[in-house]
Amino acid sequence: MTENDFLPGSYGTLPQSGKVTWKAPSNIALVKYWGKRANQIPANPSISFTLDASATTTSVTYQKKEKETSDFSFDILLDGEPKADFKPKIKTFFERIEKYVPFLKSYDFTIETSNSFPHSSGIASSASGMAALALCLMDIEQKVAAEMGNDFFTKKASFLARLGSGSACRSIEGDLIQWGAHESIPESSDLFGIKYPFAVDSVFKNFHDTILLVHKGQKQVSSTVGHDLMHDHPFALKRFEQAHHNLDQLQGVFSNGDLEGFMALVESEALTLHAMMMTSRPSFILMKPDTLEIINKIWAYRAETKVPVCFTLDAGANVHVLYPESVKEQAIQFIQDELVAHCENGHYICDRIGNGARKLQ
């Protein structure tokens, strides 16, 4: 598919008013996307677990303007309170997607959003937030394009979400989502995420993710700045090759239920992401001392007990502890006994693989 496939045909009569609500989860990348080209196109493919508990719920109330104007008209509220500093990002998003959903300037919108996790928890809400908003807009479009099938609805929602936040395209469906063109994965695309098409052993179908909140609040460097630093990075091309190679490696790992191979690859991906930030110009060290303490304790625990517990990291200090359902009790006990002490105010979030976004009535 190309961008032109998402341009709408003629609409029916636009509804006068209404309200739609969607809940979309966050996700955690296993093979990381880092670096992008124009129009939110990834420099390398990625794959992620869709989460369940860490989610954003967004309602969009729409009222047709009495007279269409040349400007977007919207208010945005977070947890019921006006959030003016969100407006520039939403405006940029609307500008990017207007030709694909050209009714945007026909309405006054009220966007109400809330996260299931504390806003200051250090978990990026852009993926879940943009996914939920994209789904609300697609819901409105579907009302005037009744012939739209579910498959196209999902692809276009992912396509739109990507234009708000790259990783948001992986928050539409579950449970294992791949994004970015890769020659070994049929129908993979830079434009939207797809369900991973190959066999996946049952051990990976009920994984848990306990998120250790080492550092809350705003990240040291925005993802946009971090991605931009890849343009002239001396190791960028090798990193992009590595991501393609690791996606190929995962095919055997997933089909064979190879937990050892999974843990080695996922941890390598996490550390490589941070290595790219440390070797960029300017350089950034996003891990905190407690991040390193947690990593070392996970390695020591795994070596001593053989319990398959591993970690991954986003572009920040927090640690995602990954483990299968079969070792949940041991893993939680280890986390509470050894790792929670390294969390800010002892805070952590228990999550697991989920099935993707859903509409709320």
N, C-alpha and C positions, 0 to 999 in steps of 0.2 A: 504493500500500500504506500501511497505518497500523501503529502500534505493536502493535495487537491481532493483526495477522496473524502476529506472531512469538511469540505465546503458544503453548506446546505443547499438543497434545491429550494423551490418555492415553498413558503410556509402557508399553512392554513391561517385562520383568524387567530390572532394572538389573544390569550385569555386576559380578561380585565384585571384580575388580581388573584392572589393565592399565596400559599405557603407550603414549602417543602422542607423536609428534614432528613439528613443523612448522617450516619456515624461511620467514620473511616479510621482504621487503625494506623499506628506507626509501623515501621519495619526496621529490621536490622540486617545490613548487608553482610554477606559472607565473603563474596568477592567484591571488592570495593570499587565504586565509581569515583575517580578523582581526576579532574581535568575535563573541560568541555569546550566545544566549538560554538559557533554562533547558533542562536535559536535553541539553546538548551539541548544541543546534541552531544552525547557523551563521547569522550575521547577513547573510552574503553567500555566493554560490556560488563555487566554486574549481575549478581543474583542475591536474593534476600529471603529471609524468613519473614512472613507477615506475622505481626504480633496480634494480641487479642485485647488485653486489658488497657494498654496504653493507646488511647484513642481520642479523637476529636469529634464532637457532635456539633453540627452546623445547621441552623435553620435560615432559610432565605424567604423573607416576605417580599412580595412584589406587587406593585400597584402601577398600572399603566399611566404614563404621563398624560396630562390634558393636551400638552403640545410638546412634540419631540424636540429636544435640544441637541446641541453639538457636544455636550458634556455627559460624562457618566454621573449618575446620581445615586449615591449609596451612603448609608451610615453603617458603622460596624461597632459591635459591642462584644466585649469579652467578659464572661460571667456577669452579664447584665449591666456592665459599666461601659460607657463610651471609650473607645480605644483609638484616639486620633493618630497615634504613631503607627498603626497598622495600615492606614489609608494609602500612603504612597505605594506600598507593595501591592495592594489590591488594585490600585489604579494602573500600575505597570502590567499586572496580570490581565486586566481587562483590555488594555491596549494591545497586548500580544494575541489575545484570542478573539477580538471583536469580529474579524472577518469569518471566523468559524461559527460564531453565535451572534449574528448581527442584530438580534433583538435587544442587546444590552443597553443601548441608549433610549429604548422605548419605555423603560421602567424606572421608577424610584424603588430602590432596594433597601431593605434593612437586613443586615447580616448579623446574626447572633451566634456566637461560637463559645464553646467551653471545652476544656481538656479534662480527661479523667485523671490526669497527673497534675501536680502543682505546676503552675506556669513557671516558677523559678527553680524547677527541679533539675535544670540542666539537660533535659531531654528535648531535642529539637522537635517542635510541633509543626514545622513547615510541611513535612511530608503528609501527615494526617490531616492538617488543616486545609491544604490546597486540594487534596484528594476529596475531602468532604464538600468543599465549595464547588469543585468541578462536577461532582455528582449531582448537586442541587441544580446547577445550570443545565445539565443534560436532562434532568427530570422535567424542567420547564420546556426544553426544546422538544422532548418526546411528546408533549401534549399537542404540539402543532405539526408533528411529523410522525403520525400514528403508525406508519408502515415500518418504522425503525425497529429492527430486531435486537434481541438482547446482546448478541455478539458484537454488533456494531456499536451499540450503546456503551458497552464496557470498553471497547478499544478507543472510542472517541473520548470517553471520560479520562482514560489513562493518558491519551494524547494531550488533552487540555491541561490536566494536572501537571504534566511534565513542563509545560510552559510557565507554570507558577513556581515549581520547585522540582528539579530533576528527579529526585528520589520519590516524589509524590506519585509518579506513574507506577511505582511498585506497591502502592497502598490501596489499590482498587480491589484486587482479588487476593485470595490465599491459595495455598499456604506457602508455596515456594515459587517466587516470581523472578523471571529473568528479563533483563532490559539491555538493549544494545545489540547491534548486528554482529553475529558471530557465525562463521561459515559452517560450523558443526551443529548448529541448532536451527532446525527448520522453522521458518516464519519469524525468526528473531528480527527485531527492528530497533532502530535508533529512535523511532517516533513514539513508541508505547511499550509497556511491559506485557509479557505473555506468561501463562502458566508453564512451568518447566515441563517439557514434553516427554522426558524419558522416565524409565522405571526408577522408583525411589523405594528403598527398603522401609518396612514399617517402623524401624527404630527411629527414623528421622521424621515420622509423622506426628509425634507427640512430644517434641522437644520443649524444654523449659528455658526461659531466659530470665534470670534474676539480675536486675539492673542496680548496680551499686553506685549510689550518688556521692561520689568523691568530692565533686565541686558543683555547687548549684549556681544558677545565674547565667549571665551572658558569657558566651564563649570569648576567648582571647582574640580570636580572628574569625571573621564570618566565613561561611562556606564559599560564598562568591569570591572573596579575596583568595581563599585557599585554592580554589579551582584555577583562578587566573594565574597563580604562581607556577602552574605546570607548563605554561606556554613556552618559557625559555629555560625550563629545568634541564640540567645536564643529563639526568637519568630518566626523563619522561618516556622516551621511546621504549627503553627496556622495561619500564613499568607497564606500559600498555601491552607489550608482548607477554609479560608475565600473567596479566589478567586473562588474556585469551588462553594461555597454556593451563592456568588453574581451572578455568571453566571446563576444559577438556578432561582434566584429571578428575573433576567432581563427578563426571558421568559414571566412572567405575566405582568411585567411593559411594555414591548414592545407591547404585544398583546392588552392590555387594554388602551394604550395611557396614562399611569399613569405618568404624569409629576412630581408630588410630589415624588413618589417613585424613579423615575429616578434621580432627583436632589440629593436626600438624598444619594443614593447609589454611584453616581459618585463622589460627594464631599468627601464621606468617603474613597473611593478608593484613591483619590488624597492625602488626609492627611495621610492615612496609608502608602503610598509609602514613604513619607517624614519622618514619624515616624520610619520606618525601617532603614532609613539612620541615623537618630539621635540617635538610640539605637544600632548601630553596633559598632564594635571596629576595627579600629578607627572610630569615629563618624563624621558626616558631617551635617552642617546646610546649606541647599541649598537655602532656602527662604531668601529674603532680607526684611528689614523693610517695603518697599513699597509693597511687596507681601502680607504681613499681612494686611496692610492698605486696599488694594483692596479687600481681602477676607471679611474683616469686613464691608466694604461699600456695597458689594454685599448682604451680609446677612441682613443688615439694610434696604437696598432698597427693597428687596424681602418681608421682614416682613411688611413694610409700604404700598407697592403698590400691593402686590400679583402678580406682573409680574414674570413669570417663567424664571428667569435668574439665571444661576448657573456657577460654575467654575470647571475646572480640572487643574492639573499641571503635567508636565513631571518632570524629575529629574533635575530641575533647578529653577530659580527664576521667569520665565515668567508665566503669567496666561492666560489660554484659557477660554474665556467667552462664554458659550454655551446658545443658546436660539432658540426657534422655529420661523419660518417665520412670524407667526401671530403677534409677538410682536417686530418685527425688528425695527420699528421706535422708540418705547419707549426705547428699549435696546441701540440703537446707541446713542440716546440723553443722556441717563444716562452715557454711557461710555465716551462720549465727555465732559460732564459737570463735572463728578466726578472722573473718573478713569485715563484718559489720563495724568493727572498731575503727576501720579506716574510712568509713563513710561520714560525710558531714552531718552532724547531729544524729548519727546512727540510722540515717534514712536509706531505705532501699525499696524497690518495687518488684513484686513477684509477677511474672508474666509468662506466657507460653505461646506457641504457634496458634494462629487463628485462621479463620476462613474468609477474611476480607471484609469489605464495607457492606453495610445494609441500610435499607431505607427504614425510617421510623415513622409510624403513623401518628 
